[in-house]
Amino acid sequence: MIKKFFHYVCVLIFGILWSVILGAIFQQLFFWVYHINLLNPQTYQIFAAFWNSGGVLSGKDVVMLCSLLLYLPICFYGWYKLYHYKFMRLITVPLNKIANSGLNDYKAPDINIKNLKIEEKKTLEQVVQERLDAEKKKNQSTSAGSSDFRKKIIEQIEENKK
């Protein structure tokens, strides 16, 4: 219930803000293109006097009238989009971009899953047996190496005696 209320409040606030910004954009475009101030009431009096005196609309006037009438559909479309917008994105998207801005320098290389080795889970007995085998190999290599070393020493001693 509170979540929906928060959403409606956000839609109302951002919708009003959207309407004001869109109105300012339309105001500037009309002033720049047609040299008309939409906020001045005398402008509408001039339009009414022109229309009542039987003035004929030219092509430029029709385009101006159509663009003036487009304000409401564009405004309602913006409100519709705002209604379906997730407002937490307004907070999270900029924060995520700021937080991830330095990560491009330290980007990890891509990992190909096909090349990863997946080891089978071993039982306790298998782990113990592997360690025992490793110890046996280690002991055999040291004992074999020490017997060879003893033989060499004995041979050197015998050579030195001669």
N, C-alpha and C positions, 0 to 999 in steps of 0.2 A: 504494500500500500504506500509506504513512504518512498519506495523506489520509483513508483509511477508518479507520485507527486513531484519528486525531484526532477524526473524526466520532463514533466509538463512545465515546471518552472523554468528549466533550461531551454525548452523549446520557445517559451514566451519571451525570455530575455534575449536569446540569440535571434529569434524571429524579428523582434523590434529592432535590434541592432542591424540585422540584414536589411530590413525595409528602409532604415535611415541611410545606410551606406548606398543601397541601390538608388534611392531618391537623389542622393548627392551626385552619384555618377550620372544619372539622367539629367540632372540640372546642369552639370558641367558640359555634357554632350550637346544639349540643346543650346546652351549659350555659345559654345564653340562653333557648332554647325549652322544654327539658324539665327543666332544673335538674339535669343529670346530668354528672358528671365522668368522661369516657371513659378517662382515664389512671389512675384509682383502681381497684385490683383489687377492693376491696369492692363496687363497683358490679356487677361481674360475678357476685360471690357472691350478691348480692341478687337478680339476675336468675335465677340457677340455683335459688335457694331458692324463688322465686315460681313458677317453671315446675315444679319437682318437687313442690310442694304442690298442684298441679292448678289453678293460677291461670288465669283466662280473660283473653284479650287484648281490650282495648277498641279502638275505632277509632283513638284517639290512639296506643295502643301499637303497632298495626299500621303506622301511618305512621312511627313512630320506628324500628321494625325495618327497614322498607323503605329509609328514608333511611340507616340504618347499613349496610345491604347495598349501597347505591349507591356507597359509597366506592371499592370495588375497580374497578367498571367505569369510573368517572370517572378514577381513577388510571391505568388501562391506556389509556384514550383519550388522556390527556395524554402518556403515554410514546409512543404511536403518532404523535401530532402532532409530538413532539420528534424522533422518528427521521427524519421527512420534512422537518424544518426546516433551512434553510440558516443555519448558525450565524454566518457572516460578517455577516448582517443585524443581529445583535445589536450589532456594532461600527459598521457603516457607516450604518445608518438614523439613530441619534442624532447621529453626526458630521455627516451631510448636513443634518439639520435645524438643527443649530447653525451650520453654515457658511452655510446659505441663509437664516437668520433675518433678516438685515439687507437682503436683496435685495428684499423686498416694497416697500420705500420707493423703490427705483430700478428698478422693473420696466419693461422696454422695451415699447413698444407692439406689439401684434400685427401681423404682416406678412401681407398678403394676397398670395399667390403669383401670383394671376391678374393683378394690376396691375403686376407687375415687368416691366420691359423686358429682354429677353434679346437682347443684340447678337450679330450674326453675327461670326464670326471673320474678320478681314480679312487679306489677304495683304500682304506687304511692299510690293508695287507699289501697292496701293490706298492704303496709309497714306502713302506718298511722294507720290502724286498728290494726295491731299487736302491735304497740307501745301503743296504747290506752288500749288494753287488758292487756298488761304487767303492765301499770300504775294502772289499776283497781285492779289487783291481788295484787300489792304491797300495795296499800292503804287498801285493805280489810284485808290483813295479819297484817298490823300495827294497824288498828282499832280493829280488833278482839283480837290481843295481848294486846292492851292497855285496853280493856274492861275486859279481864281476869285478868290483873294486878290490875285494880281498885277493882275488886271483892275480890281478895286475900287480898288487903290492908284493905278493909272494914271488912273482916272476922277477920284479925289479930287485928284490933282495937277493935272489939267487944269482942274478947277473952281476950284482955288485960283489958277491963273494968270489966269483971267478976271477 
